[in-house]
Amino acid sequence: MTAGRRLLVRDLAQLATPAGAGAPLRGPSLGKVDLVKDAYVLIEAGRITAVGRMRDLPALGDDVQELDGRGLCAVPGLVDCHTHPAFGGDRVEEFSVRAAGASYEELHAAGGGILSTVRATREAGEEGIARAVERHRGWMLRQGTTTWEGKSGYGLDRETELASLRAVAAAGGAPTWLGAHAVPPEFEDADAYLDFALAEVLPEAARIAEAADVFLERGAFDAGQARHYLTACRDAGLALRLHGDQFTEAGAIPLALELGARSVDHLEATGSDGARALAAADVTAVLLPASALFLNRPMPPARALVDAGAAIALATDFNPGSAFCESLPLVCGLAATQLGLAPAEALAACTVNAAHVLGRAEEVGRTAPGYAADIVLLDAPDWRYLAYHLGGDLVHTVLVRGDPTRLR
Ligand SMILES: [Zn+2]
């Protein structure tokens, strides 16, 4: 919208936003929503300046654009804090084979999996990667995602990793260097590859990326290698993330605590000790139920984590191999049906808490005065349709910094 110009979104059926202030929300606070029925939102210069009931709407004078919210519910723009959008090709062939019975680890060990995407991403080149990221960003926006993180990790050479990070930054995402995703075929072992990545890629990656990430798992990188990689990345000024406890508990949670990581993501294999450790920590547990569903794996212990007091976030894990899904509304549906989370907990987990993981919780994640005017208008009579209308065509309009895009 034009700077200084005001936009009034009026006559909304409901406006729902995570209650309270600050981030991350934990325990009982995670499930509290501020709900306004028959609501308005006033936006000025891309920021929310007022929210309230229509009957309390003050006289606004001239020079106010209006957007009709009748029949719609407003929630904060969704925040996807874990995606892998920088890839070439697809994995539909592997998907089909796996659907017929082969396991993800078997396909990975057979040289399919991540390394087939590495080949396709290197072949795509800088322009092809930029086009792919832009396309995937459009998919996310149509599902209501207005803030997103995007990882590299399908290049694993200097040129392609940096091109991936530049593509994410150019498309408006928060770039994360997933330099330790897999060991590329030109290296004999993980240690030799990490020596290369830290010496040749990190110095430039640290200028583009906000965070670094590692795939700590049997067959990828062990805890010692992950510590070596993450320590160097932290020293270069990057925030730290870990893929951990996806298939096995291999030490990701203790390492995340030791290094002061922002998050540890996946946690499908986390036991009660891990959940207890996270409960007492300032590390957010990022849960990815679409990935567990896609791979037909056990779901992460979301309820136990929340009840213990851990900070959780929800994300899609959008990627071509293990979660070809960019929909946070679908993830909210999975949270409600598979993770034992209330719609209000799911909402907070993919707005304010996900924003916290990205270091943006003071800017986005709530529909309240002072926050950026990133808002999703749902075509629904009740905001809880966000989790309830599973796979539904819910997103009516998305506002990014006050600019509305009508999607249906
Ligand atoms: Zn991931």
Residues whose N, C-alpha, C, O or C-beta is under 5 A from the ligand:
A	BS01	ZN	D317
